[in-house]
């Protein structure tokens, strides 16, 4: 398998379309439909659950089940209060960053369609220079150009409407992908590419492979919790993003030393099963895939935790993609890292043997 053939024009076109589509936590269905349509030629069947997690399955009749997983949702805001003057106050839906909100354009999702707005902020000339107020969840607000609460409501906006950013995909310097929602729609993209490569390279697996795009990770790993109980996997390999610590204002002593362009990140953590992690490292070394290491105290903060502690314990591991500026509208990743995460999951899947002993004691 040539590295040059990892990402095709078709796959990159899908990635752009998939990232540009809004799929906030709790409202992932439009993105899941795009994802399943892309994945359809490469799997035997699909499973979906009550809350929207989508799973493409290869060898559904096989008793031994291996999951490769990413999460589909993106952070957003909820309309929480509309003032009589027509200004909209918000609460978080996931880990939305209040500091980046002022001056950002937004889309408010209503049954009548999208309503455009902006996060307003007082001009520098009008602020108290002796004691400037910083943006907080309590004081940021959306202005959709209306003069009253009644006018806002006439557009279809009400408490509970979801608000997303419209920022779209771009490429910097030829190999840096920039977009909102790379966390973690790029994970869904990468596991779909693994399925594509298995199909196109004619690989047969001795187990069932469940390509799983979970919902509601951003509010507590909820989609993974649900689908783990449904699928009852034997092994789970999760992919998510982690922090690039090479940019200004990030402390490497706290976050570890990670940089985009240096390869996938393999995590050490209580939820990561040692033998499965070692298999992934052995695979990276044998395939000459560059990788980085990261340690996580107590929890990984990813769907790995949900799978690992489900069903009496599932052998789980985490392969992360380094990312800059997480939970902003300019999240940034390196194309080579995307390709190498795909390669690492692909070769790890091929190296797994049905019923291999992942018991803690050997």
N, C-alpha and C positions, 0 to 999 in steps of 0.2 A: 504494500500500500504506500504510494508516494505521498509525502507530506504536501506536495503541491496540489493534490487533488482533494484535500480535506474539505475546504470550503469552495463550493461551486458558485457560479453566477446565480443559479436558482436558489441555493441555500441562503446566499447573502440577500437576495431580494426578499425572501421570506423573513429573514431576521429583521430587515428594515420595516416591513409591513407589520410584523408582530410587535415590535417595540413601539411603533407609532400609534398602535391601537391602545386605547385606554381600557384597563382591566383592574380597577381598584379592588381592594379587599371586600369580599362580599358580592362583587359584581364582575366576576371573572369570565362570564359565559361567552362574551364576544371573542375574547382572546383564546379561550379554550376551543371554540369552533375553528378558528384559524389554525391552531396547532394540530387539531385532529385531522383536518383536511390535508395538511402537509404530511403528517405521519402516516396517513391511511395506506399508501402503497407499500409500506415497509413493515407492517404488522399483520397479524392474523385476525384480530378482533379488538374491540374496545370495551372497557368497563367505565361507567361514570357513577358517581354516588349522589346522594341527596343534596349536598352542598356544592357540587361542581367539580370535584377532583376528577381528572380524566386520566385514563390508563390505556396505553396501547400494549397489547399482549402478543408475544411470540411464543408458540408452543403452549397454548392454554391448558392442554390436557396433562402436561407434565406435573408430577406431584411435588418436585423440588422447585421452589420459587425464589427468584432473585429479582430484587427491585433496583433500578437506577432511577434517581429522583431529583427533581428540582421543584421550586415553587413558582406559581403563576402570578400571584397578586402583586400590586404596587401600592405604595403609600398614597394617601389622599386626605381630604378633609370632609367633615360633615357640616352642613348648615345647622347651626345650633340656636340662633336667635336673629330675628330681623327687627331692626329698630323702626320707629315710626317715620324716621327720615329716609328709610330705604337702605341702610347699611347692614351688611350681613356679617355676623360674628360666627366663629367656627370652633369646632373641637377636632382633635386628631382622629383619623382612621388609620392606625398604624403609627410608625415613628416619624411623622412629618416634622420637618425642621422649621420652627417658627422664625428663626433668624433670617432665612433666605426668602421669606414670603413677600415682604414689602417690595412693590414695583413689579411683581410677577403677574403675567396674564394667566387667567384661569378659564376652565370650562365647567359650568354647572350643569349636571346631568339631570334632566327633568323628563317627564312623560311627553312633553311637547317638543323635546329635542334639546340640543345644547344651547345654553345661555352663556354668552361671553361676559367676562368681568375682569377686574384687576384687583390685586391686593393694594389698596391705597396706603399712603403714608404722608405725614405732614412735610411740607417743603422745608429745606434746611433753614430758610429765612425766618420761618415761623416757630421754630423749636426753641425751647429754653436752653440757651447755650451754657448757662451755668450748671444745669442739671438735665442733660439730655436723656430722654426716656428711651430705653431699648425695646425692640420688638419682643412681645410675649404672646402666649396663646390668648391671654385675656384682652390685649389691646389691638391685635391685628384685625383687619376687617376687609371685606370684599365690597367693591363698588361696581354695580352693573349698570350704572347710568340712569338709575331711577330716582325719582324725587320723593317717593313715599313707599311705605310697606305695601299698600294696596297695589301699587304699580309693579313692585317686585313679584308679588303673588300672582298677578295677572299673567306674568311670563311663565308661570308654572313652578316657580321656586317656592319651596316650603321647607320647614324643619325636617331634616333627614336626607335631603338631597346631597349627593356626593359631588365633591369638587376635585378636579384633577388639573394638572399642568399640561399645556399643549405642546411642550418642547419636543422636537423630533430628532431623529437619528442623523448624525453627521460623522465624517471621518476627518481626524486631524493628522497632518503630517504623514498621510499615506497608510498608517497602520494602527492608529488609536481610534477606537469606536467610542462615540460620545452620545449619550441619550439619558433621559430619565428612565427609570424602570429597568435598567440593566440588572439591578437587584430585584428579582432574580429571573426575569424573563429570559435572560441569556442562558440560565440553567436549563430551562425547558427546551431552548434551542439546541443546546449541546447534547442532551440525551436523545433528542430526535435525530441528530446527526449520527449518533452511534447506531441507532436502528437503521438509518439509511446505509451506512457503511457495511453493516452485517448483511443486509439484503443485496447490495450491489456487489459485494465480494463473495457471495454465495456461501456464507458461513452457516453451519448447522450447529445448534446448541443442544446439549443433553438435558437441559432444564427449561423451565418456563421463565421468560424474561418479561418483566412488567415495567414498561417505560412510563413513569408516573409523574404527572404534573399536578402537584397538590395546591389547594387553595388555602387562604387564611393563615399563612405562615407569619405575616407581619403583625398579627394580633395574638400570637401565642402558639404557633405550630399546630393549629386546630385541624386543618385539613389532613396533615400527616397522621395525627392521632386517630382520626376516623378511618382513613384508608388502611392503616396498619392493622386495625381490628378486622377489616373486611378481607384483606388479602392474606394475612397471616404468613408473611414471607419468612424464608430461612435466612436470607442475607439481604442487607440494604446498603447500597452505595449512594450516598447523597452528594449532590454538588450544589454549592452556594457561592456567594462572594465573601471576600474578607478584605480587611483594610490594607491598602498600600501605605507603608509608614515612611516613605522617602520624601514626602512633600513637607513644606513648612508647617510648623505648629503641631506635629505629631511626635509623641515621645516613644522612641523605639524600646526604651526600657519597660514600657507598659504594653505597647501594642506588638512587640516583636519586630524583627527586621525583615520586611516583605516589600518587594518592588514589582510593579508591572513589567512584563517582558522577560522575567527570569523563570517563568514556568508555573505550573500548578502548585498549590499549597496543600501539603498533607498534614493533617492535624493529629496531635497527641492529646487525648482527653479521656476521662473515665468512661464516657459513652462510646468511645471508639474501641472496637474489639482488636486486641493486639495482633492476633494472627492474620486477620483480614487486612489490617494496616500494613503489616510486614509483606503480605502478598502484593499489595499495591506498590510498595517501595521496590520490591524485587522486580516487579513488572517495569517500573520506570527505569530502573538501572539496566535491565536486559534490553529494553527497547531504546535506550539512550534518550529518554525524555527528561529534560531538565525539570527539577522540582525544588520546592522550598519547604521548610518545616515550620510549624506553628504549634505552640502549646496553649491549651485552654483550661482554665481553672474551673472545676466543678461542672460547668455546662458549656456546650459549644455555641448555644444560642441559635442553633439551626434545627431543621427537621431531623437531623441525626439523633437528637435526644429523644424525640417522639418514637422513632422506630426502635431504637436500642432498648428502651424500657417497656416495650409493648409485648404482649403475648408470652410473658415469662422470660423475656430476653431474646433479642434478635441480633445476630452478629452484624454490626453496622460500622461504617467508616465514612469519612468526610474528605472529599477532594474539592478544594476551594479555588476560586478564580480571583486573583488580586484585582482590586478596584480602588480608584481614587474618588473622593468626594461623595461617599455613600449618602443616600437619602437627600441628594440635591437633584437639580434638573440637568446637571452636567456630569453625571457619573462617567468615568473613563476607564476603559480596559484596553489591553494590547491584543491585537489580532493573533499573534503567535501563542499567547497564553490560551486563547479560545481553542486554537487548533490542538494544542498539547493536552488540554483537559479532555478533549474529544478522543485523542489518541490513547490517553492513559485509561480512560474508562473502557474504551473499545478493547484494548489488549488485556485489561484485567478481566473483563467478561470472558474473553477467549481462554484465559488461564484458569478460570474457575472450573472445578470438576464436580459433577453431581454428587451430593452427599459427602463432600470433603469435610473432614473433621475440623470444625472451628470451635470445639470445646476449649474452655480456658486452659485446662490441663492437658498436656501432651506427653 
